[in-house]
Amino acid sequence: MPTFTAPDGTELAYHLRGEGEPLLVLPGGPMRASAYLGDLGGLSSRRRLIMLDPRGTGDSAVPADPATYRVDRQVADVEAFREHLGLDRVDVLAHSAGGDLALLHAARHPRRVRSLALITARARALGVDFAEEDRREAVALRAGEPWFATAYRAYEAVWAGEATDDDWDAIAPFFYGRWDGAARAHAATDVEQSNYGAADRYAAPGAFDPAEALDALAGWDARVLVLAGELDGGPLPRVAVRIAGLLPHAEPVVQPGAGHLPWLDDPRCFTGIVETFLQG
């Protein structure tokens, strides 16, 4: 298992999958180990996936200072990762909350990013967050599912700030395009792969300065894919269009029938979209 040292001395691990042109992969969660990404639906057959375990997750060490879990403080980890790999410019894929980290890294080091694939990604770094109304709109699309009533009651508890661990487990089907055996097995790995204490610090006050990030990216020449799942509320397809509109060379794409983990819902469709984008 390869490692490198972050600027603050924390030893960070990463995992290699596949062959081909390198693709630096930042997981979401926030603060979930990269294992949940698998081989990104077979994308490893087309690209060499270089998958970071964020500090305090997976095989990476726990930092001495918990304040370094804040997303803007982790930008230095990504840049040290790039330098360690010896890549002058990198293609980056970021999922979910990893989108904020990727965007902050691009804002600070725009000339080091050749392309960015934002996969059902957050963009609080640009001033875009997902409102409860967005989540409710996406949830309503699943009303015909046999699990809907139980999951919806649990989501009401989440929205009310009264959720138990069982409620959080019960809403898992909303994140998948199909709630089948594979999705259930994948959802069951969440707790063991996630650092929830670190997640609470990820978007702590001061993490984001959207005006500064937008100004830094105003002349950015990198191509950006903003992929949304048709059934996902984070982001809704129309919010993905809004995110893309904030970046100079961004393209929004909606994957039909997909939830928040589109490489699981339709691997062939997902890998086709991403590889077509990466090929330019």
C-alpha positions as a Markdown table, in Angstrom:
| # | Residue | x | y | z |
|---|---|---|---|---|
| 1 | Met | 0.0 | 0.0 | 0.0 |
| 2 | Pro | 1.7 | 3.2 | -1.1 |
| 3 | Thr | 1.8 | 6.3 | 1.1 |
| 4 | Phe | 3.1 | 9.9 | 1.2 |
| 5 | Thr | 3.5 | 12.5 | 3.8 |
| 6 | Ala | 1.2 | 15.5 | 4.0 |
| 7 | Pro | 2.7 | 18.9 | 4.8 |
| 8 | Asp | 1.7 | 18.6 | 8.5 |
| 9 | Gly | 3.4 | 15.2 | 8.8 |
| 10 | Thr | 0.3 | 13.0 | 8.6 |
| 11 | Glu | 1.0 | 9.8 | 6.6 |
| 12 | Leu | -1.7 | 9.4 | 3.9 |
| 13 | Ala | -2.4 | 6.3 | 1.9 |
| 14 | Tyr | -3.8 | 5.7 | -1.5 |
| 15 | His | -4.8 | 2.7 | -3.6 |
| 16 | Leu | -4.1 | 1.9 | -7.3 |
| 17 | Arg | -6.6 | 0.2 | -9.6 |
| 18 | Gly | -6.2 | -0.5 | -13.3 |
| 19 | Glu | -3.9 | 0.7 | -16.0 |
| 20 | Gly | -3.8 | 3.6 | -18.4 |
| 21 | Glu | -3.7 | 7.4 | -18.0 |
| 22 | Pro | -3.8 | 8.4 | -14.3 |
| 23 | Leu | -7.0 | 9.7 | -12.7 |
| 24 | Leu | -6.7 | 11.1 | -9.2 |
| 25 | Val | -9.9 | 10.1 | -7.3 |
| 26 | Leu | -11.2 | 12.0 | -4.2 |
| 27 | Pro | -13.9 | 10.2 | -2.2 |
| 28 | Gly | -16.9 | 11.8 | -0.5 |
| 29 | Gly | -18.8 | 10.9 | 2.6 |
| 30 | Pro | -17.6 | 13.3 | 3.8 |
| 31 | Met | -14.6 | 11.6 | 5.3 |
| 32 | Arg | -15.2 | 8.1 | 3.9 |
| 33 | Ala | -12.4 | 5.8 | 2.9 |
| 34 | Ser | -12.0 | 5.3 | -0.9 |
| 35 | Ala | -13.0 | 1.6 | -0.6 |
| 36 | Tyr | -16.7 | 2.3 | -1.2 |
| 37 | Leu | -15.8 | 3.5 | -4.7 |
| 38 | Gly | -14.7 | 0.1 | -5.8 |
| 39 | Asp | -13.4 | 0.3 | -9.3 |
| 40 | Leu | -15.9 | 2.9 | -10.3 |
| 41 | Gly | -18.1 | 0.6 | -12.3 |
| 42 | Gly | -15.2 | -0.7 | -14.3 |
| 43 | Leu | -13.6 | 2.6 | -15.0 |
| 44 | Ser | -10.3 | 1.0 | -13.9 |
| 45 | Ser | -10.3 | -0.9 | -17.2 |
| 46 | Arg | -9.9 | 2.4 | -19.0 |
| 47 | Arg | -7.9 | 4.5 | -16.5 |
| 48 | Arg | -5.4 | 4.0 | -13.7 |
| 49 | Leu | -7.4 | 5.0 | -10.7 |
| 50 | Ile | -5.3 | 6.6 | -7.9 |
| 51 | Met | -7.7 | 6.7 | -5.0 |
| 52 | Leu | -6.9 | 8.8 | -1.9 |
| 53 | Asp | -7.9 | 7.7 | 1.6 |
| 54 | Pro | -8.5 | 11.1 | 3.3 |
| 55 | Arg | -6.7 | 11.7 | 6.5 |
| 56 | Gly | -8.2 | 9.7 | 9.4 |
| 57 | Thr | -10.0 | 7.3 | 7.0 |
| 58 | Gly | -9.1 | 3.9 | 5.6 |
| 59 | Asp | -5.3 | 3.3 | 5.7 |
| 60 | Ser | -4.4 | 6.9 | 6.2 |
| 61 | Ala | -3.2 | 8.1 | 9.6 |
| 62 | Val | -5.2 | 10.2 | 12.1 |
| 63 | Pro | -3.8 | 13.7 | 12.2 |
| 64 | Ala | -2.4 | 15.2 | 15.4 |
| 65 | Asp | -4.7 | 18.3 | 14.9 |
| 66 | Pro | -8.4 | 17.5 | 14.4 |
| 67 | Ala | -8.9 | 21.0 | 13.0 |
| 68 | Thr | -7.2 | 19.8 | 9.8 |
| 69 | Tyr | -10.2 | 17.7 | 8.9 |
| 70 | Arg | -11.8 | 21.0 | 7.7 |
| 71 | Val | -12.0 | 20.7 | 3.9 |
| 72 | Asp | -10.0 | 23.8 | 3.1 |
| 73 | Arg | -7.2 | 22.5 | 5.3 |
| 74 | Gln | -7.1 | 19.3 | 3.2 |
| 75 | Val | -6.3 | 21.2 | 0.0 |
| 76 | Ala | -2.7 | 20.9 | 1.0 |
| 77 | Asp | -3.1 | 17.1 | 1.1 |
| 78 | Val | -4.4 | 17.0 | -2.5 |
| 79 | Glu | -1.5 | 19.2 | -3.7 |
| 80 | Ala | 1.0 | 17.1 | -1.9 |
| 81 | Phe | -0.6 | 14.0 | -3.5 |
| 82 | Arg | -0.1 | 15.5 | -6.9 |
| 83 | Glu | 3.5 | 16.4 | -6.2 |
| 84 | His | 4.2 | 12.9 | -4.8 |
| 85 | Leu | 2.8 | 11.3 | -8.0 |
| 86 | Gly | 5.1 | 13.6 | -10.1 |
| 87 | Leu | 2.2 | 14.8 | -12.3 |
| 88 | Asp | 2.4 | 18.4 | -13.6 |
| 89 | Arg | -1.3 | 18.5 | -14.3 |
| 90 | Val | -3.9 | 16.0 | -13.2 |
| 91 | Asp | -7.2 | 14.7 | -14.2 |
| 92 | Val | -9.4 | 14.6 | -11.1 |
| 93 | Leu | -12.6 | 12.7 | -10.3 |
| 94 | Ala | -14.4 | 13.7 | -7.1 |
| 95 | His | -17.6 | 12.2 | -5.6 |
| 96 | Ser | -20.2 | 13.8 | -3.4 |
| 97 | Ala | -18.6 | 15.9 | -0.6 |
| 98 | Gly | -15.3 | 15.4 | -2.3 |
| 99 | Gly | -16.5 | 17.9 | -4.9 |
| 100 | Asp | -15.9 | 20.7 | -2.4 |
| 101 | Leu | -12.3 | 19.6 | -1.8 |
| 102 | Ala | -11.6 | 19.3 | -5.6 |
| 103 | Leu | -13.0 | 22.7 | -6.3 |
| 104 | Leu | -11.1 | 24.3 | -3.5 |
| 105 | His | -7.9 | 22.7 | -4.7 |
| 106 | Ala | -8.6 | 23.9 | -8.2 |
| 107 | Ala | -9.2 | 27.4 | -7.0 |
| 108 | Arg | -5.9 | 27.4 | -5.2 |
| 109 | His | -3.9 | 25.6 | -7.9 |
| 110 | Pro | -5.9 | 26.1 | -11.2 |
| 111 | Arg | -2.9 | 25.4 | -13.4 |
| 112 | Arg | -2.4 | 22.0 | -11.8 |
| 113 | Val | -5.8 | 20.6 | -12.8 |
| 114 | Arg | -6.3 | 19.5 | -16.5 |
| 115 | Ser | -9.9 | 18.3 | -16.0 |
| 116 | Leu | -12.4 | 17.7 | -13.2 |
| 117 | Ala | -15.2 | 15.1 | -13.2 |
| 118 | Leu | -17.7 | 16.1 | -10.4 |
| 119 | Ile | -19.8 | 13.0 | -9.7 |
| 120 | Thr | -23.1 | 13.8 | -7.9 |
| 121 | Ala | -20.9 | 16.3 | -6.1 |
| 122 | Arg | -21.4 | 19.1 | -3.7 |
| 123 | Ala | -20.4 | 22.7 | -4.6 |
| 124 | Arg | -20.5 | 24.6 | -1.4 |
| 125 | Ala | -17.1 | 26.0 | -2.4 |
| 126 | Leu | -19.0 | 27.9 | -5.1 |
| 127 | Gly | -21.9 | 28.9 | -2.9 |
| 128 | Val | -24.3 | 26.2 | -4.0 |
| 129 | Asp | -25.8 | 24.0 | -1.3 |
| 130 | Phe | -28.7 | 21.4 | -1.5 |
| 131 | Ala | -31.8 | 22.6 | 0.2 |
| 132 | Glu | -34.3 | 20.5 | 2.0 |
| 133 | Glu | -36.7 | 21.3 | -0.9 |
| 134 | Asp | -34.3 | 19.7 | -3.3 |
| 135 | Arg | -34.1 | 16.5 | -1.2 |
| 136 | Arg | -37.9 | 16.3 | -0.9 |
| 137 | Glu | -38.3 | 16.7 | -4.6 |
| 138 | Ala | -35.9 | 13.8 | -5.3 |
| 139 | Val | -37.5 | 11.7 | -2.6 |
| 140 | Ala | -40.9 | 12.1 | -4.1 |
| 141 | Leu | -39.7 | 10.4 | -7.3 |
| 142 | Arg | -39.4 | 7.2 | -5.4 |
| 143 | Ala | -43.0 | 7.1 | -4.1 |
| 144 | Gly | -43.8 | 3.9 | -6.0 |
| 145 | Glu | -41.0 | 1.9 | -4.4 |
| 146 | Pro | -42.1 | -0.8 | -1.9 |
| 147 | Trp | -39.7 | 0.5 | 0.7 |
| 148 | Phe | -40.8 | 4.1 | 0.3 |
| 149 | Ala | -43.2 | 4.5 | 3.3 |
| 150 | Thr | -40.7 | 3.3 | 5.9 |
| 151 | Ala | -37.8 | 5.3 | 4.3 |
| 152 | Tyr | -39.9 | 8.4 | 4.1 |
| 153 | Arg | -40.8 | 8.4 | 7.7 |
| 154 | Ala | -37.2 | 8.0 | 8.6 |
| 155 | Tyr | -36.3 | 11.0 | 6.3 |
| 156 | Glu | -38.9 | 13.1 | 8.1 |
| 157 | Ala | -37.0 | 12.4 | 11.3 |
| 158 | Val | -33.7 | 13.4 | 9.7 |
| 159 | Trp | -35.2 | 16.7 | 8.4 |
| 160 | Ala | -36.6 | 17.3 | 11.9 |
| 161 | Gly | -33.2 | 16.7 | 13.5 |
| 162 | Glu | -34.5 | 13.8 | 15.5 |
| 163 | Ala | -33.0 | 10.9 | 13.6 |
| 164 | Thr | -31.8 | 7.8 | 15.3 |
| 165 | Asp | -29.1 | 5.4 | 13.9 |
| 166 | Asp | -32.0 | 3.2 | 12.7 |
| 167 | Asp | -33.5 | 6.2 | 10.8 |
| 168 | Trp | -30.2 | 6.9 | 9.1 |
| 169 | Asp | -30.0 | 3.2 | 8.0 |
| 170 | Ala | -33.6 | 3.4 | 6.8 |
| 171 | Ile | -33.1 | 6.2 | 4.3 |
| 172 | Ala | -30.2 | 4.4 | 2.5 |
| 173 | Pro | -32.5 | 3.3 | -0.4 |
| 174 | Phe | -32.9 | 6.9 | -1.5 |
| 175 | Phe | -29.2 | 7.0 | -2.4 |
| 176 | Tyr | -29.4 | 4.1 | -4.9 |
| 177 | Gly | -31.1 | 3.9 | -8.2 |
| 178 | Arg | -32.1 | 0.3 | -7.4 |
| 179 | Trp | -32.5 | -1.0 | -3.9 |
| 180 | Asp | -31.3 | -4.5 | -4.6 |
| 181 | Gly | -28.9 | -7.0 | -2.9 |
| 182 | Ala | -25.8 | -5.2 | -4.3 |
| 183 | Ala | -27.1 | -1.8 | -3.0 |
| 184 | Arg | -27.9 | -3.3 | 0.4 |
| 185 | Ala | -24.4 | -4.8 | 0.7 |
| 186 | His | -22.8 | -1.6 | -0.4 |
| 187 | Ala | -24.8 | 0.5 | 2.1 |
| 188 | Ala | -23.8 | -1.9 | 4.9 |
| 189 | Thr | -20.2 | -0.8 | 4.6 |
| 190 | Asp | -20.8 | 2.9 | 5.3 |
| 191 | Val | -20.2 | 2.8 | 9.1 |
| 192 | Glu | -17.0 | 0.9 | 9.0 |
| 193 | Gln | -15.5 | 3.1 | 6.2 |
| 194 | Ser | -16.6 | 6.5 | 7.6 |
| 195 | Asn | -15.0 | 8.8 | 10.2 |
| 196 | Tyr | -18.1 | 10.6 | 11.5 |
| 197 | Gly | -16.2 | 12.7 | 14.0 |
| 198 | Ala | -14.1 | 14.1 | 11.1 |
| 199 | Ala | -17.2 | 14.5 | 9.0 |
| 200 | Asp | -18.6 | 16.9 | 11.6 |
| 201 | Arg | -15.5 | 19.1 | 11.1 |
| 202 | Tyr | -15.4 | 18.9 | 7.3 |
| 203 | Ala | -17.6 | 21.9 | 6.6 |
| 204 | Ala | -16.9 | 23.8 | 9.9 |
| 205 | Pro | -17.3 | 27.6 | 9.9 |
| 206 | Gly | -14.6 | 29.3 | 7.7 |
| 207 | Ala | -14.3 | 26.4 | 5.3 |
| 208 | Phe | -15.8 | 28.2 | 2.3 |
| 209 | Asp | -15.3 | 31.6 | 0.7 |
| 210 | Pro | -17.4 | 31.3 | -2.5 |
| 211 | Ala | -16.6 | 34.8 | -3.8 |
| 212 | Glu | -12.9 | 34.1 | -3.5 |
| 213 | Ala | -13.2 | 30.6 | -5.2 |
| 214 | Leu | -15.4 | 32.0 | -8.0 |
| 215 | Asp | -12.9 | 34.8 | -8.7 |
| 216 | Ala | -10.0 | 32.3 | -8.7 |
| 217 | Leu | -11.8 | 30.1 | -11.2 |
| 218 | Ala | -13.2 | 32.8 | -13.5 |
| 219 | Gly | -10.5 | 32.3 | -16.1 |
| 220 | Trp | -9.9 | 28.6 | -15.4 |
| 221 | Asp | -9.2 | 26.7 | -18.6 |
| 222 | Ala | -9.9 | 23.1 | -17.3 |
| 223 | Arg | -12.8 | 21.1 | -18.7 |
| 224 | Val | -15.4 | 20.1 | -16.1 |
| 225 | Leu | -18.0 | 17.4 | -16.1 |
| 226 | Val | -20.9 | 17.9 | -13.7 |
| 227 | Leu | -22.7 | 14.5 | -13.5 |
| 228 | Ala | -26.1 | 14.3 | -11.8 |
| 229 | Gly | -28.2 | 11.2 | -11.2 |
| 230 | Glu | -31.8 | 11.5 | -12.5 |
| 231 | Leu | -33.1 | 10.3 | -9.1 |
| 232 | Asp | -30.6 | 12.1 | -6.8 |
| 233 | Gly | -31.3 | 15.2 | -4.7 |
| 234 | Gly | -27.7 | 16.1 | -4.3 |
| 235 | Pro | -27.6 | 17.7 | -6.7 |
| 236 | Leu | -30.9 | 17.7 | -8.6 |
| 237 | Pro | -30.3 | 17.8 | -12.3 |
| 238 | Arg | -31.3 | 21.4 | -12.5 |
| 239 | Val | -28.9 | 22.3 | -9.7 |
| 240 | Ala | -26.1 | 20.5 | -11.6 |
| 241 | Val | -26.9 | 22.8 | -14.5 |
| 242 | Arg | -26.5 | 25.8 | -12.1 |
| 243 | Ile | -23.2 | 24.5 | -10.8 |
| 244 | Ala | -21.9 | 24.0 | -14.4 |
| 245 | Gly | -23.0 | 27.6 | -15.2 |
| 246 | Leu | -20.5 | 28.9 | -12.6 |
| 247 | Leu | -17.5 | 27.4 | -14.3 |
| 248 | Pro | -16.0 | 28.5 | -17.6 |
| 249 | His | -15.8 | 25.2 | -19.4 |
| 250 | Ala | -18.3 | 22.9 | -17.6 |
| 251 | Glu | -20.8 | 20.5 | -19.0 |
| 252 | Pro | -23.8 | 19.1 | -17.1 |
| 253 | Val | -24.9 | 15.5 | -17.8 |
| 254 | Val | -27.7 | 13.6 | -16.3 |
| 255 | Gln | -27.4 | 9.8 | -16.0 |
| 256 | Pro | -30.8 | 8.2 | -16.4 |
| 257 | Gly | -32.2 | 6.1 | -13.5 |
| 258 | Ala | -29.2 | 6.9 | -11.3 |
| 259 | Gly | -29.1 | 7.9 | -7.7 |
| 260 | His | -26.1 | 9.2 | -5.7 |
| 261 | Leu | -23.8 | 6.4 | -6.7 |
| 262 | Pro | -24.2 | 6.2 | -10.4 |
| 263 | Trp | -21.4 | 3.7 | -11.1 |
| 264 | Leu | -23.4 | 1.1 | -9.1 |
| 265 | Asp | -26.7 | 1.9 | -10.8 |
| 266 | Asp | -25.5 | 1.5 | -14.4 |
| 267 | Pro | -21.8 | 0.9 | -14.7 |
| 268 | Arg | -21.7 | 0.9 | -18.5 |
| 269 | Cys | -23.5 | 4.2 | -18.8 |
| 270 | Phe | -21.4 | 5.8 | -16.1 |
| 271 | Thr | -18.0 | 4.7 | -17.5 |
| 272 | Gly | -19.1 | 5.7 | -20.9 |
| 273 | Ile | -20.0 | 9.2 | -19.8 |
| 274 | Val | -16.8 | 9.7 | -17.8 |
| 275 | Glu | -14.4 | 8.2 | -20.4 |
| 276 | Thr | -16.0 | 10.3 | -23.2 |
| 277 | Phe | -15.5 | 13.4 | -21.1 |
| 278 | Leu | -11.9 | 12.5 | -20.3 |
| 279 | Gln | -11.1 | 11.8 | -23.9 |
| 280 | Gly | -12.3 | 15.4 | -24.7 |
